[in-house]
Structures are given as structure tokens and as C-alpha cells.
């Protein structure tokens, strides 16, 4: 199954980002991709909560979601919208960081709200407090499709292996990790974390990513690491997009999942034990 990771460098203007994203999807579909994956916050990256309040929309009204559902239907593809930043009805005004799996008819097959919030101080100049703007999800999700069971996650989730054990325990064969990773932590940990999640679960790990400097006319800009990755169930890096925007194609072969699990059947060797 031809599959495409899309690496983006979105701005804080959803309307300006959308035509670029649609063009990448069309390009991937024209090259035969039947499954296309977009990165985290594909509609808008902004460091200003006030600006987000002005430009973000609810799921029901979001122009990006509507257009991407139309693109999936037009091209008859499966489309992972890595995530969209969306308004919610929460009393504190926090947004949702929500991933969507869209089927070839343009219907929403699954949705997942990012569970783990990126609240860290990386150094003296780089601090993130994701939970101040986004409310965490509470439900892990495995989407069943005709070609594979897909365990959904987003970015910082990758640091929490217990989530992935629950996903594979529920039947996941592919794990998606769309991201907008920090350049500092990306350089240190990105490849290692994704390969580890693939090896310990025997799943494909597919991680479309945001890259570079994200344009903003009025607010502080943000930078992301890039390096969209496709990792085989054996832990091999099949695709590394490095830092360039674009589409990155590879062949998804689900036999590699069963082969990897047969070689090292660790999922069958789990034992209950008492804590220290």
C-alpha cells in the first residue's frame, strides 16, 4: 500500500496554510498514495493564545477539517489529519489538540484528543506550557480499517510507553505519532523514541512532522524539528524527511508486522508482577 508522510511548515494563518496542504495531498494521491498522513496542528501554529482565539474554530465549523474531508473523498484515500487545534466548549476556554482519521468517503472514522501535555522548560529561553492552552484527552483510540488497526497518538505522547502498550494490546498494527517537536528535544530523542515504540510493539510507527520556522506577522515565531519518520516493526528507519517540506512516499507492507512479532514474540511473554 503506497503511503505518504507529509512534512509541513505551517504559519499562524489557517486560511493561508490550507491550499499548501491540499496541494501536497493532491501530489501524493497523484503518485498513487492510498494513505496520506499530515502532522500535528496542521491548521495553525501560534505562540499567542489571543491569536488562536481569533482564528481557530470548533470542529463543526472548521474550514480545514471540512476541506480535508473533501480531499480524502475526492482522491478516495485514507487521510490521517495529524491534529487540528480546535475551539471547545470548555469553561476555561482551552482548545483541543485533536487527531482525525478520514476514510475514502470523507467520513470521520476516528478522532483522538492528545492525552499528554508538553509542559517543560527546555532551557532558559525555551519554555512550553501546552496545558495552559489545550485540555488533555482521556481516551486511547485504536481505529479499525480494512488494511490495518491504527493506534492514534500525538507528539509528546511518544514519551509514555504505557499508552503504546495499551494500543498494541487493543490490536494496533500501525501507530501514528504526528508531531511538532522541539528542535532541542528532537535532536536528542526523536529517532530513539520512535524506534523504541516500533520495536517494543512490533508496529509500524508513522510520524509526519512540522519543520522549520513557523511564520507569524505579529507574534513570536516557533521552530520545529522536522524529520518526519516511517519506522518498520523491526525498528528500521524507512523514511527520514530531514528538514524539507514535502511528501515522502514508501510502501506499507503489513506482513512485516507479523514477521517482526514472530522473530521476537515479546508481546506474548508479558507477565504480571508486583511493584517494588
Rosetta blueprint (number, residue, H / E / L):
1 X L
2 X E
3 X E
4 X E
5 X E
6 X E
7 X E
8 X E
9 X L
10 X L
11 X L
12 X L
13 X L
14 X H
15 X H
16 X H
17 X H
18 X H
19 X H
20 X H
21 X H
22 X H
23 X H
24 X H
25 X H
26 X H
27 X H
28 X H
29 X H
30 X H
31 X L
32 X L
33 X L
34 X L
35 X E
36 X E
37 X E
38 X L
39 X L
40 X L
41 X L
42 X L
43 X L
44 X L
45 X L
46 X L
47 X L
48 X L
49 X H
50 X H
51 X H
52 X H
53 X H
54 X H
55 X H
56 X L
57 X L
58 X E
59 X L
60 X L
61 X L
62 X L
63 X H
64 X H
65 X H
66 X H
67 X H
68 X H
69 X H
70 X H
71 X H
72 X H
73 X H
74 X H
75 X H
76 X L
77 X L
78 X E
79 X E
80 X E
81 X E
82 X E
83 X E
84 X E
85 X E
86 X E
87 X E
88 X L
89 X L
90 X L
91 X L
92 X L
93 X L
94 X L
95 X E
96 X E
97 X E
98 X E
99 X E
100 X E
101 X E
102 X E
103 X L
104 X L
105 X L
106 X L
107 X L
108 X E
109 X E
110 X E
111 X E
112 X E
113 X E
114 X L
115 X L
116 X L
117 X L
118 X L
119 X E
120 X E
121 X E
122 X L
123 X L
124 X L
125 X L
126 X L
127 X E
128 X E
129 X E
130 X H
131 X H
132 X H
133 X L
134 X E
135 X L
136 X L
137 X L
138 X L
139 X L
140 X L
141 X E
142 X E
143 X E
144 X E
145 X L
146 X L
147 X L
148 X L
149 X E
150 X E
151 X E
152 X E
153 X E
154 X E
155 X H
156 X H
157 X H
158 X H
159 X H
160 X L
161 X H
162 X H
163 X H
164 X H
165 X H
166 X H
167 X H
168 X H
169 X H
170 X L
171 X L
172 X L
173 X L
174 X E
175 X E
176 X E
177 X E
178 X E
179 X E
180 X L
181 X L
182 X L
183 X H
184 X H
185 X H
186 X H
187 X H
188 X H
189 X H
190 X H
191 X H
192 X H
193 X H
194 X H
195 X H
196 X H
197 X H
198 X H
199 X H
200 X H
201 X H
202 X L
203 X L
204 X E
205 X E
206 X E
207 X E
208 X L
209 X E
210 X E
211 X E
212 X E
213 X E
214 X E
215 X L
216 X L
217 X L
218 X L
219 X L
220 X L
221 X L
222 X E
223 X E
224 X E
225 X E
226 X L
227 X L
228 X L
229 X E
230 X E
231 X E
232 X L
233 X L
234 X L
235 X L
236 X L
237 X E
238 X E
239 X E
240 X E
241 X L
242 X L
243 X L
244 X L
245 X L
246 X E
247 X E
248 X E
249 X E
250 X E
251 X E
252 X L
253 X L
254 X L
255 X H
256 X H
257 X H
258 X H
259 X H
260 X H
261 X H
262 X H
263 X H
264 X L
265 X L
266 X H
267 X H
268 X H
269 X L
270 X L
271 X L
272 X L
273 X L
274 X L
275 X L
276 X L
